[in-house]
């Protein structure tokens, strides 16, 4: 029997962390005396640092330097986040708790780092809401490649054609659709009109608008 799994992107779906991420890039650019393109944050949203640093920022193409800058940036993010610059988005607890009661696993598929997940679990007491996670360290190819979602779904033997991906970024929506998932776009980062061309199966304001029965039935009514 095919199984439905709920796969959640993290930043912009479960938590609003955009301010902390943007400030952390600014902090590293200042400390390292490196340039920041005006549109870097928008272009890099939803992508792994291993893509952002060499391809969008143009800071380095050396793997060791990319790793150093990435780790420094994420450490800065966690410092900023601890000072109160992240928040839990609406509907997270209600939806995940409802799905747990219905026997549908909730897992994370994200471009962020495991330490960032651990921090939010601590700050918002979220760990019990998710049964597994696949993060940046676990994949070789970032979104729009569907690797992260396919691995997350496979943790519980899910069938992508019956499983759901919840995403806010353009690259993440592409990844969800490429993986064969029922893909739900959240208008938490981009307005609805910007999401429409990406042809998600449904656009919602945030997770509070998701009907748990969609996942029970493995389709959107």
N, C-alpha and C positions, 0 to 999 in steps of 0.2 A: 504493500500500500504506500503510495506517495505521501510524503510528509510536508507540511507547511512549516516554514521557519520565518520568523520576523528578523530581518537584518537592518540594523540602524547605523547610519553614519553617525558621527559624534558631534563635531563642531558645527553649530547651526541647526542641528536636529535635536540633540539631547541637551546641550548647553550652548549658551550664547557666550562665545569666547573671543569674538572678533577684536574687541578693544585690546585685550591682553596680547593677542598674537601680533596685531599691528604695532603696538608699542614695543614689543620685544624685538621685532625686526629693526625698528628705529634705534633702539638702544645698542644693538650689535653693530649697526652701520656707523653710529657715532664712535663706539669704542674701537672699532677696527679701521676707521677712516675710509669707509667704503661707500660708493654711491647707491642711492635708492631711486630707481625709476619712479616717476610720478604714479603710474598705474600698476605698480608691482603687486600690490595686495589683491586687487581685483583679478589680475591675470593668474596669480598663484593660488587663488582660493580653491581648496579641495585637493591640491596637489602635494606630493611628497617634497621634502626639502631637497632630496637628491635630484629633483627636477628644477625646483625654484632657484636654487643657488647657482647652478651652471647656466641654465637656459633662460631664466627670466631676469635674474639679477646680474648675471655675468661675473660673479665674484671669483670663481675658480672652477677649473675642470679636473683638478687633481683629487682623486678619491679621499686621500687622507685629510686634505684641507677642507673638502666638502663636509666630511664627517665632523671635523673639529668645529667648524662654523655652525653646523646643524645642532650639535650637542650644546654649544654655548647659547644658541638662540633658544632652545627648548628649556634650558635652565633659567634663562631670563624670563621666559613665559611663565614658568611655575612661580617664580618670585613675584611677578606682577599679579598673577591670578590669586595668590594667597592674600594679597592686599585688598581683594574684594572686587576685582574687575571681570569676574565671570558669574553667570547666573543660570539657574535651571530654567529650561523653556517649558511653556504650558503643556500639559497633557502627558508628560513623561511617566509619572508615577501611575496615573490612572490607567493608561493604556497597557503598560507592561504588567501591572498587577492583574488586570482583566485577562490578558493573554495567558498569564501563568495559571490562572484558575481554569482556563480552557485547555491547558496542556500544550500550548504553543510556545516553543523555546524562543527567547529573545536574545539575540547575539549582536555584537558590535563588529562592524567592518569599517575601518577608519584609516586615514592617512596620518593621523597623529601618533604620538609615541606612547608606549605602555606606561611610562612614568606620569604622563599627563592624565591618562585614564585613572591611574591610582590616586592622583591628587583629587580629582573630582569625586571619585568614590568616597574619599575621606571627607571632603568638604560638605557633600550633599547626602551622604549615606545612601549611595546608589548601588553598591556592589551586589546586593541580593536581588536586584531587579534584572540582572543580565546573567545568563548562564554560560557565556563564553565571549571571547573577543579575538579578533585578528587585527593587528595594528601594523604600523609602518615597518617595523622590524621583521615582520612575518612574511613579507612579499618581496618579489623582485621587480614587479611591474606595477606602477601606480595607476590610478584612475586617469584616463577613461578605460584602461584595461580592466576587465571584470574580476581579475584574480582575487582581490581582497574579499569581494562579496561571495564568490564561489567557494573560497576556503571557509568563510564564516558559515555559510549555509551547510557545508559538508560536515561541520562539527557535529551536527545532529542528524545527518543523513537526509537532509532536506532535498526536495525536488524544486529546482529553480522556477519551473513553470507554474508551481503552486505557491511559491514563497514570495515574500514582499521585501522590497528595498525601500527605505525611507531616506531621502536625500534632499539637500538644498542647493548643492553646487552643480554647475553645468557639466563638469567632467564626471561627477558622480552619477548624474542622471544618464549620461552616455554609457557609463559602466554597468549600471543596473539593466538597462535595455539590452546592451550587448551580451550580458550574461543570461538573458532570457527570463528575467524576473518581472513580476508585477511591480512596477516602479511608481512610487508616490513622491511627487515633488512638494516640498514645503516652501511656502513663500515667506520664510523667516529672514532670508538674506537678500533675495532678489524679488522684485514685484511679480505678480502673476503674469503680466504681459510679457515679461522677459523670459519666463519659464515656458510659456505656451509653445514656442517653436521647437522645444526639445521633446515634445510628444510623449510625456509621461502619461501613464494610464489615468492618473487623477492628480489634480493640484489642490492642496489644502493649505489653510493658513498656518497651522502647526499641528502637532500630534493630537491636540484636543478635538480635532475634526475627523479623526480616523475612527471608523466604525469597526469594532473588534469582530463583528460578524463577517466582514470581508475576509478576514484571515481564517475564520472557522470554515467558510465555504470555499476558500482557495480562489476566490475571484471577487471582482467588484460588481455589485448589483447595479 
